[in-house]
Amino acid sequence: MFYYAGNTGLISILEYLPLMSDMILARVSQSLATEQSVESLVRQLLEMLEVVTEMESTYLTKVDLDARLQHILYARNSKQMQIPEGLSVPWDETLCKRAIDANCLYSDNVPARWPECTAARALEITTFLSTPVHLPDGTFYGTLCATSRQQQPLSERGEQVLHLFAGLIAQSIQKESLVAQLREANAALIAHSYTDVLTGLPNRRAIFENIETLFSLARHLRHKIIVAYIDLDDFKLINDRFGHEVGDQFLIQIGQRLRRGCSENDILGRLGGDEFLVASLSGGVEMSPCVRLQSVKNHLQQLICGDYDLGDICLYYPGASLGVVEIDPLETDVNCALHLADSAMYQDKKRQDKTAFVVH
């Protein structure tokens, strides 16, 4: 097994390949020292492998043992032989598997050695050189190969280069995989930090960042913004009377109803506790500000009002306290807008005709 870690791969090359030409040595050193994708590195190594082995085609395959398929990922064809990239073939019928099973990774008389291999016969392969590519954890990844229609001798240098390059490719694949996993984990952590765990809606942090963006867009478009502050009346009573699990289910269903009823362009999220917020650009149908605000308020109330099936508890919820305001972002900032919506919500809560929830 050959190992490589960054620029220290040059030490391995010097140790294992004392006969390599200065040109190849310099190119490998440069490739290892440069941050690049697996594809970019592999293509350079395939070109260098062709020079060292004097073969017509060099290529890297990936083997899916579950599907029993071999995929040709990258290939370099310098002469008439064409190994097609993207080709997938049954693994059990490949020259690579026959060579591995026979522990014969080089042959300069393929037609006589494996006459039953139709793919080799179709490509007119006479000389075949390959080595398995194993990732550092021992996982079998695929094969690194060189082929020719003519008989080509196998030099010690060519064999050493083949094994070394297989090790370098394996290290590069593992590194890229780890980087991809780290990026996915980081993206998941970021998404988690902006998501309310209970409802799955954007949380307070996400709301404030998104609404800042909305204000910036509205200023650019010279549009006004409608901000709706939602406070769930009697939520504490639901929690105290039926328990926190029922209360959580109620909040989850509130979030689902709001998500279904809001546009994908709206800012929607849970501020915390029993408070939610919806914000959107004001526009569309021509109507007076009062009519427009009342229309938004009625729409949100219709989303929230209704029957809730909360496990063993079924209740009718009459609606929430809503503070809906229209803001000119050229005159009012985000904090002031939220304060105005919050104040409007408390004015709505003070109304005397509030109806309590009803248990069925």
N, C-alpha and C positions, 0 to 999 in steps of 0.2 A: 504494500500500500504506500502510495506517495502522498505526502502532505504539503500543504502550502498555506501560509498565512501572510497575506499582503506581500510586501517586497521581499520577505524572507524566502519566497519561492525561488529567487535567483540563486540562493545558496544550494538548494536541492539540484538545480540545473547544473551548477558547477560541479557538484559532487557526483551526479549520476551520468552526466554527459560531457566528459572531458573532450570529446572529439567534435562537439557541435561547432559549426562555423560561427564566426563573430557576428555575421548578419542575423542568423537565427537567434543567437543569444541576446543580441541587442533588442530584437523585436519582441521576444518573450518578456524580457525585463521591462520594456516599455508598456506592454499590455498589462502586466501584473501591477504596475505602478499607477495605472490610470483607472479611475472609477468608471465603470461601464456596465452595461447589461450583460446577462449571460449570453444572449445571442451575439452581441458584438465580440465578446471574448472568444466564443466558440468558432465563429467564422474566421477570426484571425488564426486560431490554432489549427483549423482544418487546412487553411492555406499553407501554413508552415509544415504540417504533417505531409502534405502532398510533395513539398520540396524535398523533405528528408527521405521519404519512402520511394519517391519517383513513381507513385501510382497515378492512375488517371482520375479516380474519384475518391474523395474522403467524405465521411458523413457521420453524424451522431444520431442515434435512435433512442427512443423511449419505449419501454415495454410495459404494457398493462397486463399483468399476470392474471388478474381477475377476468378480464375480457378476452385474454389470450390473443392480444393484438400487439404488433410492433409498429410504431409510428416513426417515420423518418422526419426528424425535426429540422435539421440543417444539413445541407449537402454542398460540396464544392466539386464541380465538374469542369476540368480544364481541357479535356479532349473530347473524343466522340462518345465515350460512355456517358450515359445520363442517368444518374440516380435521382429520381424525382422527389423533391421536398413535398411534405404533406401526405405522402402515400402511406396507407395503412394496410398491413398484410397479416394473415394469420401467423401468430408467433410459432406455432408448432411446425410450420412449413418453411421457415426461414433458414437461410444459410448460417446466420448467427447462432441459432439454437443448436443446429447440427454440430457446429464447431465447438460450442461449449460442452455439449453432451459427450463429444468424442475427445474432449480435452486437446483439440487440435486447432489452435488459433491462427495457424498460418498454413497455407497450401498454395503451391504454384502449379497445381494440376487439379483444379476444382472439378472439371468434367469427369475425371476418372475417380476422384475421391467421393464426390456426391452427385452421381449421375441422375438421381431421382429428384434433385432440386430444380423444379421447372423455372423458378424466378432467376436463378443463376444462369440457367441455360438460355433464357430469353435475353438476358443482358450480356451474354457472351463473356461471363466472368471466368477468367483463367487463374488469376492470382487473387487470393483473399487473405486479409490480415485484420484481426479484430481483437478487442479485449473488452470484458465486461466493465461497466461503470458502476461502482458501488459508492453510495454516499458514505460520509464518515461514520454514520451510525450502523453501517453494514447493509442497509437496504439496497436491493438490486434496482438500479435505475434504468439501465439500457446498455447500449454497446457503442463503442467508437471503432470505426471501420475504415479500411482503405482497400480499394479494388482496382484491378486492371484487366484488360483483355489480353495483354501480353504477359509472358512469364517474367516475373520480377523476383530477384533474389531478396532475401530478408537479411539486412545487415543488423549487427548488434546495436548500432546507433538508432536505426529505424525502430527496432523493438523497444528500446529504452524510451525513445520519444513518445511512442504510442502509449506506453504505460504512464509516463509522467503526465502527458496531456489529459489522460483519463482522470488522473488524480486531481489535476488543476480544475477540470470541468466539474467534477464532483464537489469540490470545495466551493466553487463559484455558485453552483446550483443551491447548495445548502445555505450559503450566505444570503442569496437573493430570496430564498424561501423564508429565512428568519426575518429579514428586513420586511417582507410582505406581511408576515404574521405580526410583527411589532407595529406596523402601520395600521393594520386592522384592529389590533388591541387598542391603540391610541385613539383611533376613530370611534371605537365603541365607548371608551372612557369619556371622550368629549361629548358624544351623544347622550351618555348617561348623565353627565353633569348638567345637561340642558333639558332633561326630561323629568317630569313629575312621576315618581315611581308608582304611585297608586293609579292615576288616571291615564298615564301614557301621553298626556298633553305636555306642551312646552311648560317649563317651570318659570318661577319669577325671574331668574337670571336670563332665560331665553326671551321672555316677554320684553324686558327692558332693552335688550340688544336689538330685537326685531322691531320694536316700536321706534327706536332711534332711526333705524333704516327707513321705516315708513314715513317718518317726519321729514327726513332728507329728501325722499322721493316726492312727497307732497309739496315741499317748498319748490322743488325743481319744476313740477308740473303746475304749480300755483293752484293746487286743489286743497280743499279743507279735509279734515279728518273727523270721523265719528268714533268716539270712545265710549264703550259701554262697560260699566262696573257692575258686577253681579254679586249679590250677597244672598245666600240661601236662608230664608227665614225658617226658624224653628229647627235648624239642623242640630243644634245642641240638644234639643228635646228628643229628636229621633235617636241620637247617640245614647242619651241617658235612659231612655225608655226601652230601647230594643238591643242596645249593645253596639260596640264599635264595629263589629263585622257587618252588621246591617248598615251602619252609617257609611262604612267604606264602600259597600255595594251601591248605596245611593249616590255617592260622589262619582263612582265609576260610570254609572248610567247617565248621570248629568253630563259628564264629559263626552260620552258617546253621542248623546243627543245634540250637544252643541257642535261637535265635530261634523255630524251629518248635516246640520243646518247651516253651517258657515261655508263661505267660499274658500277655495285653496289660497286665495290672495289675502284673506283676512288674517289678522294677528289674533290668535286664540291661545289661551293658556290658563293655568291655575296659579293664582297669586299665592295661595296657601289657605289652609283651613277650609272654610266654606265660601271662599271668594274666587271668582273667575273674572277674566277680562277679555273683551272682544274689541278690536280696533280695525277700521277699514277706511279707505279713501272715500270721501263723499262725492257723489256724482251720479250720472245716469239720468233717471227720470226727473224732469223739471217739476219741482214742488217747493213749497215754502219750507224754511228750516224747521218750523214747529211740526208740520205734517211729516217731514222726513224723519225727524227724531221719534215721533210717535209711531211711525211705521216700523222703524228698527226695534223699538221697545216692544211693540206687539208681536213682532216676529220672534224675538228672543223668548218672550213670555210663553208663546205657543209651543216653542221647543221644550221648555222646562216643565210647563204645566201638564199634568196627566197622571196616569196610573203607573205605579212602579212595583214590579214583582221582585221582592228582596228576600228570596228564599222562602221561609215560612211566613214572612210578613208581606202583605199586599196593602199598599196605601195609595190614596189619591193625594197628589201634591198640587196645591192651587197656584203656585208660582213663587217667584223670588222678588226681592227688592232690587230695582234696576235704576242705575244712574246713567243716563245717556246724554252726552253733550257733543256739540259740534265745535271743532277747534280750527282756528286759522294758524297754521304752523309758523307763519311769518310774524305772528304777534305773541304766540304762546309756546313755551317749551314743554318737554315731555312731563317733567315733574308737576308743573302747574296744571297741565291737562288732566293728569291722573287725580290731582287734588280736586279739581272741579267735578270730575266724574264721581269721585268718592262722596263729595258733598251732596251732589244730586241724588245719589243712592240713599243717603241718610234722610233726605227730604222725602223720598218715596217711602222709606220704611216708617216714617212718622204718620202716614195716612191711617185713619181709624177704621177703614173698611177691610183690613187684611183678614183673610180667611185661613183658619188653621188646617193642617193636613187631616185627612180622614182615613182611618184604618178600616179595610174591608173585612 
